[in-house]
Amino acid sequence: MIRWTAIAIIALAAAPSVAAAKVPIPKMNPGRAAASPDPQSAFNRLMGGEAYTSSSVSAYAPSGPSAGELRPDLGGEVALYLVGKLSENSGPVGSGITWRVYRDGPTVSGQLPLVEKAQGGDLELRLEPGRYVVHATYGRAAVSRTIDLFKPVTSETMVLNAGGLQLAAVLDESEQPVSQNVDFQLYMVEEDERVLIGDIRAGAIARLPAGVYHVVSRYGGINAVRSADVTVDAGKLTRVSLRHAAGTVRLKLVRDNGGEALANTAWTVYSGDGEAIYERVGAHANVTLAAGTYEVVAQHRDIEFRRSFTVKSGEEADVVVRATRL
């Protein structure tokens, strides 16, 4: 069973869980960043490089007169004020945007020259009159626009059509949060395909374009796996908790009850259908597995010792194998 709720980023720690509810993300305040998990996750990679080829921005350039045809009667610099919003109805984003401003008109190499780069929220620039391409990124979300600067002051609002996704794993029985030994993979759903985007840490906020995503959670790295399709809405933070039915066992081979674990033991754990799912050499083996029945083989000095055991969700247990013929 999967539960997802949504809360405002600014009140992450205090807001109650509300099933299937989503609320707008307020303007972020860098001074309160410590109140919520670090949003600089693996998805906060910049899209694109320091220069764009002319073909990269052609889709964003509106038809109209060239810069040379506009002939403004201005001298010196003009002001450009940029504001980023996650959706049409949300407030300005207070931090986390990377701005790049390019001069229109590619060079001989086919690139647009970068004239300004900045990070944060709102941005105010002084530029020479002319035509520019403004590119804004927010995590994996991006938007570009061609702007003519032939007035003393120009204001532009860039709608990023982006939202946030925060993932957590919990144990099925106790609903205890799992933060260690858990990994998440995120896929973008495009028609009938799932395209891997990358990994995301538990509790981190992934800044993503609005859309449908597929999430896979692996607890323990063996066979405790859960997955779900989730929707990220523009201007909202979606929190998703994936429930794992899993437990942890500590394996050791001893000659007598209460004895020391024997070193140089080769461990192999088999699932209920006989598939080998875990192998290790050492005196001990700590294994997190999906709830169910398993068989373990401990090999020491070319002699094999076997035992069946059961993993219960949310429990930690010792599985002791007796070396009866040593």
Contacts in CASP RR format, 6 or more apart in sequence:
PFRMAT RR
TARGET T0000
AUTHOR 0000-0000-0000
METHOD contacts of the structure
MODEL  1
MIRWTAIAIIALAAAPSVAAAKVPIPKMNPGRAAASPDPQSAFNRLMGGE
AYTSSSVSAYAPSGPSAGELRPDLGGEVALYLVGKLSENSGPVGSGITWR
VYRDGPTVSGQLPLVEKAQGGDLELRLEPGRYVVHATYGRAAVSRTIDLF
KPVTSETMVLNAGGLQLAAVLDESEQPVSQNVDFQLYMVEEDERVLIGDI
RAGAIARLPAGVYHVVSRYGGINAVRSADVTVDAGKLTRVSLRHAAGTVR
LKLVRDNGGEALANTAWTVYSGDGEAIYERVGAHANVTLAAGTYEVVAQH
RDIEFRRSFTVKSGEEADVVVRATRL
1 172 0 8 1.000
1 243 0 8 1.000
2 226 0 8 1.000
2 228 0 8 1.000
2 240 0 8 1.000
2 241 0 8 1.000
2 242 0 8 1.000
2 243 0 8 1.000
3 17 0 8 1.000
3 19 0 8 1.000
3 240 0 8 1.000
3 241 0 8 1.000
3 243 0 8 1.000
4 19 0 8 1.000
4 20 0 8 1.000
4 228 0 8 1.000
4 230 0 8 1.000
4 238 0 8 1.000
4 239 0 8 1.000
4 240 0 8 1.000
4 241 0 8 1.000
5 17 0 8 1.000
5 18 0 8 1.000
5 19 0 8 1.000
5 20 0 8 1.000
5 21 0 8 1.000
5 239 0 8 1.000
5 241 0 8 1.000
6 18 0 8 1.000
6 21 0 8 1.000
6 22 0 8 1.000
6 23 0 8 1.000
6 236 0 8 1.000
6 237 0 8 1.000
6 238 0 8 1.000
6 239 0 8 1.000
7 15 0 8 1.000
7 18 0 8 1.000
7 23 0 8 1.000
7 237 0 8 1.000
7 239 0 8 1.000
8 15 0 8 1.000
8 23 0 8 1.000
8 24 0 8 1.000
8 25 0 8 1.000
8 26 0 8 1.000
8 237 0 8 1.000
9 25 0 8 1.000
9 26 0 8 1.000
9 28 0 8 1.000
9 36 0 8 1.000
9 39 0 8 1.000
9 205 0 8 1.000
9 237 0 8 1.000
10 26 0 8 1.000
10 28 0 8 1.000
10 29 0 8 1.000
10 32 0 8 1.000
10 35 0 8 1.000
10 36 0 8 1.000
12 35 0 8 1.000
12 36 0 8 1.000
12 37 0 8 1.000
12 166 0 8 1.000
13 35 0 8 1.000
13 36 0 8 1.000
22 233 0 8 1.000
22 236 0 8 1.000
22 237 0 8 1.000
22 238 0 8 1.000
23 236 0 8 1.000
23 237 0 8 1.000
24 87 0 8 1.000
24 89 0 8 1.000
24 90 0 8 1.000
24 91 0 8 1.000
24 235 0 8 1.000
24 236 0 8 1.000
25 86 0 8 1.000
25 90 0 8 1.000
25 163 0 8 1.000
25 164 0 8 1.000
25 235 0 8 1.000
25 236 0 8 1.000
25 237 0 8 1.000
26 91 0 8 1.000
27 91 0 8 1.000
27 92 0 8 1.000
27 93 0 8 1.000
27 94 0 8 1.000
28 93 0 8 1.000
28 94 0 8 1.000
28 95 0 8 1.000
28 96 0 8 1.000
29 94 0 8 1.000
29 95 0 8 1.000
30 94 0 8 1.000
30 95 0 8 1.000
33 39 0 8 1.000
33 95 0 8 1.000
36 205 0 8 1.000
37 166 0 8 1.000
37 203 0 8 1.000
37 204 0 8 1.000
37 205 0 8 1.000
38 204 0 8 1.000
39 96 0 8 1.000
39 204 0 8 1.000
39 205 0 8 1.000
39 207 0 8 1.000
40 204 0 8 1.000
41 200 0 8 1.000
41 201 0 8 1.000
41 204 0 8 1.000
41 205 0 8 1.000
41 206 0 8 1.000
41 207 0 8 1.000
42 198 0 8 1.000
42 199 0 8 1.000
42 200 0 8 1.000
42 201 0 8 1.000
42 204 0 8 1.000
42 206 0 8 1.000
43 139 0 8 1.000
43 140 0 8 1.000
43 186 0 8 1.000
43 197 0 8 1.000
43 198 0 8 1.000
43 200 0 8 1.000
43 206 0 8 1.000
43 207 0 8 1.000
43 208 0 8 1.000
44 96 0 8 1.000
44 139 0 8 1.000
44 207 0 8 1.000
45 139 0 8 1.000
45 140 0 8 1.000
46 98 0 8 1.000
46 137 0 8 1.000
46 139 0 8 1.000
47 137 0 8 1.000
47 139 0 8 1.000
47 140 0 8 1.000
47 142 0 8 1.000
48 137 0 8 1.000
50 100 0 8 1.000
50 114 0 8 1.000
50 117 0 8 1.000
51 102 0 8 1.000
51 111 0 8 1.000
51 112 0 8 1.000
51 113 0 8 1.000
51 114 0 8 1.000
52 102 0 8 1.000
52 111 0 8 1.000
52 112 0 8 1.000
52 133 0 8 1.000
52 135 0 8 1.000
53 106 0 8 1.000
53 110 0 8 1.000
53 111 0 8 1.000
53 112 0 8 1.000
54 105 0 8 1.000
54 106 0 8 1.000
54 110 0 8 1.000
54 111 0 8 1.000
54 112 0 8 1.000
57 102 0 8 1.000
57 112 0 8 1.000
57 133 0 8 1.000
57 135 0 8 1.000
57 144 0 8 1.000
57 146 0 8 1.000
60 133 0 8 1.000
60 144 0 8 1.000
60 145 0 8 1.000
60 146 0 8 1.000
61 104 0 8 1.000
61 133 0 8 1.000
61 146 0 8 1.000
62 146 0 8 1.000
66 131 0 8 1.000
67 104 0 8 1.000
67 130 0 8 1.000
67 131 0 8 1.000
67 148 0 8 1.000
70 130 0 8 1.000
70 148 0 8 1.000
70 150 0 8 1.000
72 129 0 8 1.000
72 130 0 8 1.000
72 150 0 8 1.000
72 151 0 8 1.000
74 129 0 8 1.000
74 150 0 8 1.000
74 151 0 8 1.000
74 152 0 8 1.000
75 129 0 8 1.000
76 128 0 8 1.000
76 129 0 8 1.000
77 126 0 8 1.000
77 127 0 8 1.000
77 128 0 8 1.000
77 129 0 8 1.000
78 126 0 8 1.000
78 127 0 8 1.000
78 128 0 8 1.000
78 129 0 8 1.000
78 149 0 8 1.000
78 150 0 8 1.000
78 151 0 8 1.000
78 152 0 8 1.000
78 153 0 8 1.000
78 154 0 8 1.000
79 124 0 8 1.000
79 125 0 8 1.000
79 126 0 8 1.000
79 152 0 8 1.000
79 153 0 8 1.000
79 154 0 8 1.000
80 101 0 8 1.000
80 124 0 8 1.000
80 125 0 8 1.000
80 126 0 8 1.000
80 127 0 8 1.000
80 132 0 8 1.000
80 147 0 8 1.000
80 149 0 8 1.000
80 154 0 8 1.000
80 155 0 8 1.000
80 156 0 8 1.000
81 122 0 8 1.000
81 123 0 8 1.000
81 124 0 8 1.000
81 125 0 8 1.000
81 153 0 8 1.000
81 154 0 8 1.000
81 155 0 8 1.000
81 156 0 8 1.000
82 99 0 8 1.000
82 122 0 8 1.000
82 123 0 8 1.000
82 124 0 8 1.000
82 125 0 8 1.000
82 134 0 8 1.000
82 136 0 8 1.000
82 155 0 8 1.000
82 156 0 8 1.000
82 157 0 8 1.000
82 158 0 8 1.000
83 92 0 8 1.000
83 121 0 8 1.000
83 122 0 8 1.000
83 155 0 8 1.000
83 156 0 8 1.000
83 157 0 8 1.000
83 158 0 8 1.000
84 92 0 8 1.000
84 93 0 8 1.000
84 97 0 8 1.000
84 121 0 8 1.000
84 122 0 8 1.000
84 136 0 8 1.000
84 157 0 8 1.000
84 158 0 8 1.000
84 159 0 8 1.000
84 160 0 8 1.000
85 91 0 8 1.000
85 92 0 8 1.000
85 93 0 8 1.000
85 157 0 8 1.000
85 158 0 8 1.000
85 159 0 8 1.000
85 160 0 8 1.000
86 93 0 8 1.000
86 138 0 8 1.000
86 159 0 8 1.000
86 160 0 8 1.000
86 161 0 8 1.000
86 162 0 8 1.000
86 163 0 8 1.000
86 234 0 8 1.000
86 235 0 8 1.000
87 159 0 8 1.000
87 161 0 8 1.000
87 210 0 8 1.000
87 234 0 8 1.000
87 235 0 8 1.000
88 159 0 8 1.000
90 234 0 8 1.000
90 235 0 8 1.000
92 121 0 8 1.000
92 122 0 8 1.000
93 121 0 8 1.000
93 138 0 8 1.000
93 160 0 8 1.000
94 120 0 8 1.000
94 121 0 8 1.000
94 122 0 8 1.000
95 120 0 8 1.000
95 121 0 8 1.000
96 119 0 8 1.000
96 120 0 8 1.000
96 121 0 8 1.000
96 138 0 8 1.000
96 139 0 8 1.000
96 207 0 8 1.000
97 119 0 8 1.000
97 120 0 8 1.000
97 121 0 8 1.000
97 123 0 8 1.000
97 136 0 8 1.000
97 137 0 8 1.000
97 138 0 8 1.000
97 160 0 8 1.000
98 117 0 8 1.000
98 118 0 8 1.000
98 119 0 8 1.000
98 120 0 8 1.000
98 136 0 8 1.000
98 137 0 8 1.000
98 138 0 8 1.000
99 116 0 8 1.000
99 117 0 8 1.000
99 118 0 8 1.000
99 119 0 8 1.000
99 120 0 8 1.000
99 123 0 8 1.000
99 134 0 8 1.000
99 135 0 8 1.000
99 136 0 8 1.000
100 114 0 8 1.000
100 116 0 8 1.000
100 117 0 8 1.000
100 134 0 8 1.000
100 135 0 8 1.000
100 136 0 8 1.000
100 137 0 8 1.000
101 114 0 8 1.000
101 115 0 8 1.000
101 116 0 8 1.000
101 117 0 8 1.000
101 125 0 8 1.000
101 127 0 8 1.000
101 132 0 8 1.000
101 133 0 8 1.000
101 134 0 8 1.000
101 135 0 8 1.000
102 112 0 8 1.000
102 113 0 8 1.000
102 114 0 8 1.000
102 115 0 8 1.000
102 132 0 8 1.000
102 133 0 8 1.000
102 134 0 8 1.000
102 135 0 8 1.000
103 112 0 8 1.000
103 113 0 8 1.000
103 115 0 8 1.000
103 130 0 8 1.000
103 131 0 8 1.000
103 132 0 8 1.000
103 133 0 8 1.000
104 112 0 8 1.000
104 130 0 8 1.000
104 131 0 8 1.000
104 132 0 8 1.000
104 133 0 8 1.000
104 146 0 8 1.000
105 112 0 8 1.000
105 131 0 8 1.000
106 112 0 8 1.000
107 113 0 8 1.000
112 133 0 8 1.000
115 127 0 8 1.000
115 132 0 8 1.000
116 125 0 8 1.000
116 127 0 8 1.000
127 149 0 8 1.000
128 149 0 8 1.000
129 149 0 8 1.000
129 150 0 8 1.000
130 148 0 8 1.000
130 149 0 8 1.000
130 150 0 8 1.000
131 146 0 8 1.000
131 147 0 8 1.000
131 148 0 8 1.000
131 149 0 8 1.000
132 146 0 8 1.000
132 147 0 8 1.000
132 149 0 8 1.000
133 144 0 8 1.000
133 145 0 8 1.000
133 146 0 8 1.000
133 147 0 8 1.000
134 144 0 8 1.000
134 145 0 8 1.000
134 146 0 8 1.000
134 147 0 8 1.000
134 156 0 8 1.000
134 158 0 8 1.000
135 142 0 8 1.000
135 143 0 8 1.000
135 144 0 8 1.000
136 142 0 8 1.000
136 143 0 8 1.000
136 144 0 8 1.000
136 158 0 8 1.000
136 160 0 8 1.000
138 160 0 8 1.000
138 162 0 8 1.000
138 207 0 8 1.000
139 162 0 8 1.000
139 206 0 8 1.000
139 207 0 8 1.000
139 208 0 8 1.000
140 162 0 8 1.000
140 197 0 8 1.000
140 206 0 8 1.000
140 207 0 8 1.000
140 208 0 8 1.000
140 209 0 8 1.000
141 160 0 8 1.000
141 161 0 8 1.000
141 162 0 8 1.000
141 163 0 8 1.000
141 207 0 8 1.000
141 208 0 8 1.000
141 209 0 8 1.000
142 160 0 8 1.000
142 209 0 8 1.000
143 158 0 8 1.000
143 159 0 8 1.000
143 160 0 8 1.000
143 161 0 8 1.000
145 156 0 8 1.000
145 158 0 8 1.000
147 154 0 8 1.000
147 156 0 8 1.000
160 209 0 8 1.000
160 234 0 8 1.000
161 209 0 8 1.000
161 210 0 8 1.000
161 234 0 8 1.000
162 207 0 8 1.000
162 208 0 8 1.000
162 209 0 8 1.000
162 210 0 8 1.000
162 234 0 8 1.000
162 235 0 8 1.000
163 207 0 8 1.000
163 208 0 8 1.000
163 209 0 8 1.000
163 210 0 8 1.000
163 232 0 8 1.000
163 233 0 8 1.000
163 234 0 8 1.000
163 235 0 8 1.000
163 236 0 8 1.000
163 237 0 8 1.000
163 238 0 8 1.000
164 205 0 8 1.000
164 206 0 8 1.000
164 207 0 8 1.000
164 208 0 8 1.000
164 232 0 8 1.000
164 235 0 8 1.000
164 236 0 8 1.000
164 237 0 8 1.000
164 238 0 8 1.000
165 186 0 8 1.000
165 200 0 8 1.000
165 205 0 8 1.000
165 206 0 8 1.000
165 208 0 8 1.000
165 213 0 8 1.000
165 230 0 8 1.000
165 232 0 8 1.000
165 237 0 8 1.000
165 238 0 8 1.000
165 240 0 8 1.000
166 203 0 8 1.000
166 204 0 8 1.000
166 205 0 8 1.000
166 206 0 8 1.000
166 237 0 8 1.000
166 238 0 8 1.000
166 239 0 8 1.000
166 240 0 8 1.000
167 184 0 8 1.000
167 200 0 8 1.000
167 202 0 8 1.000
167 203 0 8 1.000
167 204 0 8 1.000
167 206 0 8 1.000
167 215 0 8 1.000
167 217 0 8 1.000
167 239 0 8 1.000
167 240 0 8 1.000
167 241 0 8 1.000
167 242 0 8 1.000
168 177 0 8 1.000
168 178 0 8 1.000
168 202 0 8 1.000
168 203 0 8 1.000
168 239 0 8 1.000
168 240 0 8 1.000
168 241 0 8 1.000
168 242 0 8 1.000
169 177 0 8 1.000
169 178 0 8 1.000
169 179 0 8 1.000
169 182 0 8 1.000
169 184 0 8 1.000
169 202 0 8 1.000
169 217 0 8 1.000
169 219 0 8 1.000
169 226 0 8 1.000
169 241 0 8 1.000
169 242 0 8 1.000
169 243 0 8 1.000
169 244 0 8 1.000
170 176 0 8 1.000
170 177 0 8 1.000
170 178 0 8 1.000
170 241 0 8 1.000
170 242 0 8 1.000
170 243 0 8 1.000
170 244 0 8 1.000
171 178 0 8 1.000
171 243 0 8 1.000
171 244 0 8 1.000
171 245 0 8 1.000
171 246 0 8 1.000
171 247 0 8 1.000
171 313 0 8 1.000
171 314 0 8 1.000
172 243 0 8 1.000
172 244 0 8 1.000
172 245 0 8 1.000
172 246 0 8 1.000
172 291 0 8 1.000
172 313 0 8 1.000
172 314 0 8 1.000
173 245 0 8 1.000
173 313 0 8 1.000
173 314 0 8 1.000
174 314 0 8 1.000
175 243 0 8 1.000
176 314 0 8 1.000
178 202 0 8 1.000
178 219 0 8 1.000
178 244 0 8 1.000
179 202 0 8 1.000
179 203 0 8 1.000
181 219 0 8 1.000
181 220 0 8 1.000
181 221 0 8 1.000
181 288 0 8 1.000
182 202 0 8 1.000
182 217 0 8 1.000
182 218 0 8 1.000
182 219 0 8 1.000
182 220 0 8 1.000
183 199 0 8 1.000
183 217 0 8 1.000
183 218 0 8 1.000
183 221 0 8 1.000
184 199 0 8 1.000
184 200 0 8 1.000
184 201 0 8 1.000
184 202 0 8 1.000
184 215 0 8 1.000
184 216 0 8 1.000
184 217 0 8 1.000
184 218 0 8 1.000
185 196 0 8 1.000
185 198 0 8 1.000
185 199 0 8 1.000
185 200 0 8 1.000
185 215 0 8 1.000
185 216 0 8 1.000
185 218 0 8 1.000
186 196 0 8 1.000
186 197 0 8 1.000
186 198 0 8 1.000
186 199 0 8 1.000
186 200 0 8 1.000
186 206 0 8 1.000
186 213 0 8 1.000
186 214 0 8 1.000
186 215 0 8 1.000
187 194 0 8 1.000
187 195 0 8 1.000
187 196 0 8 1.000
187 197 0 8 1.000
187 213 0 8 1.000
187 214 0 8 1.000
187 215 0 8 1.000
187 216 0 8 1.000
188 194 0 8 1.000
188 195 0 8 1.000
188 197 0 8 1.000
188 211 0 8 1.000
188 212 0 8 1.000
188 213 0 8 1.000
188 214 0 8 1.000
189 211 0 8 1.000
189 212 0 8 1.000
189 213 0 8 1.000
189 214 0 8 1.000
189 229 0 8 1.000
194 214 0 8 1.000
197 213 0 8 1.000
200 206 0 8 1.000
205 237 0 8 1.000
208 232 0 8 1.000
209 232 0 8 1.000
210 232 0 8 1.000
210 233 0 8 1.000
210 234 0 8 1.000
210 235 0 8 1.000
211 231 0 8 1.000
211 232 0 8 1.000
211 233 0 8 1.000
212 229 0 8 1.000
212 230 0 8 1.000
212 231 0 8 1.000
212 232 0 8 1.000
213 229 0 8 1.000
213 230 0 8 1.000
213 231 0 8 1.000
213 232 0 8 1.000
214 227 0 8 1.000
214 228 0 8 1.000
214 229 0 8 1.000
214 230 0 8 1.000
215 227 0 8 1.000
215 228 0 8 1.000
215 229 0 8 1.000
215 230 0 8 1.000
215 240 0 8 1.000
215 242 0 8 1.000
216 225 0 8 1.000
216 226 0 8 1.000
216 227 0 8 1.000
217 225 0 8 1.000
217 226 0 8 1.000
217 227 0 8 1.000
217 242 0 8 1.000
217 244 0 8 1.000
218 224 0 8 1.000
218 225 0 8 1.000
219 225 0 8 1.000
219 226 0 8 1.000
219 244 0 8 1.000
219 246 0 8 1.000
219 288 0 8 1.000
220 246 0 8 1.000
220 288 0 8 1.000
221 288 0 8 1.000
222 277 0 8 1.000
222 278 0 8 1.000
222 287 0 8 1.000
222 288 0 8 1.000
222 289 0 8 1.000
222 290 0 8 1.000
223 271 0 8 1.000
223 277 0 8 1.000
223 289 0 8 1.000
223 290 0 8 1.000
224 244 0 8 1.000
224 245 0 8 1.000
224 246 0 8 1.000
224 247 0 8 1.000
224 288 0 8 1.000
224 289 0 8 1.000
224 290 0 8 1.000
225 290 0 8 1.000
226 242 0 8 1.000
226 243 0 8 1.000
226 244 0 8 1.000
227 242 0 8 1.000
228 240 0 8 1.000
228 242 0 8 1.000
230 238 0 8 1.000
230 240 0 8 1.000
231 238 0 8 1.000
232 238 0 8 1.000
244 290 0 8 1.000
244 313 0 8 1.000
245 290 0 8 1.000
245 291 0 8 1.000
245 313 0 8 1.000
246 288 0 8 1.000
246 289 0 8 1.000
246 290 0 8 1.000
246 291 0 8 1.000
246 311 0 8 1.000
246 313 0 8 1.000
246 314 0 8 1.000
247 288 0 8 1.000
247 289 0 8 1.000
247 291 0 8 1.000
247 311 0 8 1.000
247 312 0 8 1.000
247 313 0 8 1.000
247 314 0 8 1.000
247 315 0 8 1.000
247 316 0 8 1.000
248 286 0 8 1.000
248 287 0 8 1.000
248 288 0 8 1.000
248 289 0 8 1.000
248 315 0 8 1.000
248 316 0 8 1.000
248 317 0 8 1.000
249 286 0 8 1.000
249 287 0 8 1.000
249 289 0 8 1.000
249 309 0 8 1.000
249 311 0 8 1.000
249 316 0 8 1.000
249 317 0 8 1.000
249 318 0 8 1.000
249 319 0 8 1.000
250 284 0 8 1.000
250 285 0 8 1.000
250 286 0 8 1.000
250 316 0 8 1.000
250 317 0 8 1.000
250 318 0 8 1.000
250 319 0 8 1.000
251 267 0 8 1.000
251 269 0 8 1.000
251 284 0 8 1.000
251 285 0 8 1.000
251 286 0 8 1.000
251 287 0 8 1.000
251 296 0 8 1.000
251 298 0 8 1.000
251 319 0 8 1.000
251 321 0 8 1.000
252 261 0 8 1.000
252 262 0 8 1.000
252 283 0 8 1.000
252 284 0 8 1.000
252 285 0 8 1.000
252 318 0 8 1.000
252 319 0 8 1.000
252 320 0 8 1.000
252 321 0 8 1.000
253 261 0 8 1.000
253 262 0 8 1.000
253 265 0 8 1.000
253 283 0 8 1.000
253 298 0 8 1.000
253 300 0 8 1.000
253 305 0 8 1.000
253 320 0 8 1.000
253 321 0 8 1.000
253 322 0 8 1.000
253 323 0 8 1.000
254 260 0 8 1.000
254 261 0 8 1.000
254 262 0 8 1.000
254 320 0 8 1.000
254 321 0 8 1.000
254 322 0 8 1.000
254 323 0 8 1.000
255 262 0 8 1.000
255 322 0 8 1.000
255 323 0 8 1.000
255 326 0 8 1.000
256 322 0 8 1.000
257 320 0 8 1.000
257 322 0 8 1.000
258 320 0 8 1.000
261 283 0 8 1.000
261 284 0 8 1.000
262 283 0 8 1.000
262 300 0 8 1.000
262 323 0 8 1.000
262 326 0 8 1.000
263 282 0 8 1.000
263 283 0 8 1.000
264 281 0 8 1.000
264 282 0 8 1.000
264 283 0 8 1.000
264 300 0 8 1.000
265 281 0 8 1.000
265 282 0 8 1.000
265 283 0 8 1.000
265 298 0 8 1.000
265 299 0 8 1.000
265 300 0 8 1.000
266 279 0 8 1.000
266 280 0 8 1.000
266 281 0 8 1.000
266 282 0 8 1.000
266 298 0 8 1.000
266 299 0 8 1.000
266 300 0 8 1.000
267 278 0 8 1.000
267 279 0 8 1.000
267 280 0 8 1.000
267 281 0 8 1.000
267 282 0 8 1.000
267 285 0 8 1.000
267 296 0 8 1.000
267 297 0 8 1.000
267 298 0 8 1.000
267 299 0 8 1.000
268 276 0 8 1.000
268 278 0 8 1.000
268 279 0 8 1.000
268 296 0 8 1.000
268 297 0 8 1.000
268 299 0 8 1.000
269 276 0 8 1.000
269 277 0 8 1.000
269 278 0 8 1.000
269 279 0 8 1.000
269 287 0 8 1.000
269 289 0 8 1.000
269 294 0 8 1.000
269 295 0 8 1.000
269 296 0 8 1.000
270 276 0 8 1.000
270 277 0 8 1.000
270 294 0 8 1.000
270 295 0 8 1.000
270 296 0 8 1.000
270 297 0 8 1.000
271 277 0 8 1.000
271 294 0 8 1.000
272 292 0 8 1.000
272 293 0 8 1.000
272 294 0 8 1.000
272 295 0 8 1.000
274 295 0 8 1.000
277 289 0 8 1.000
278 285 0 8 1.000
278 287 0 8 1.000
278 289 0 8 1.000
289 311 0 8 1.000
290 311 0 8 1.000
291 311 0 8 1.000
291 312 0 8 1.000
291 313 0 8 1.000
292 310 0 8 1.000
292 311 0 8 1.000
292 312 0 8 1.000
293 308 0 8 1.000
293 309 0 8 1.000
293 310 0 8 1.000
293 311 0 8 1.000
294 308 0 8 1.000
294 309 0 8 1.000
294 310 0 8 1.000
294 311 0 8 1.000
295 306 0 8 1.000
295 307 0 8 1.000
295 308 0 8 1.000
295 309 0 8 1.000
296 306 0 8 1.000
296 307 0 8 1.000
296 308 0 8 1.000
296 309 0 8 1.000
296 319 0 8 1.000
296 321 0 8 1.000
297 304 0 8 1.000
297 305 0 8 1.000
297 306 0 8 1.000
298 304 0 8 1.000
298 305 0 8 1.000
298 306 0 8 1.000
298 307 0 8 1.000
298 321 0 8 1.000
298 323 0 8 1.000
299 305 0 8 1.000
300 323 0 8 1.000
300 326 0 8 1.000
301 326 0 8 1.000
303 323 0 8 1.000
303 325 0 8 1.000
303 326 0 8 1.000
305 321 0 8 1.000
305 322 0 8 1.000
305 323 0 8 1.000
305 324 0 8 1.000
305 325 0 8 1.000
306 321 0 8 1.000
307 319 0 8 1.000
307 321 0 8 1.000
307 322 0 8 1.000
309 317 0 8 1.000
309 319 0 8 1.000
311 317 0 8 1.000
END
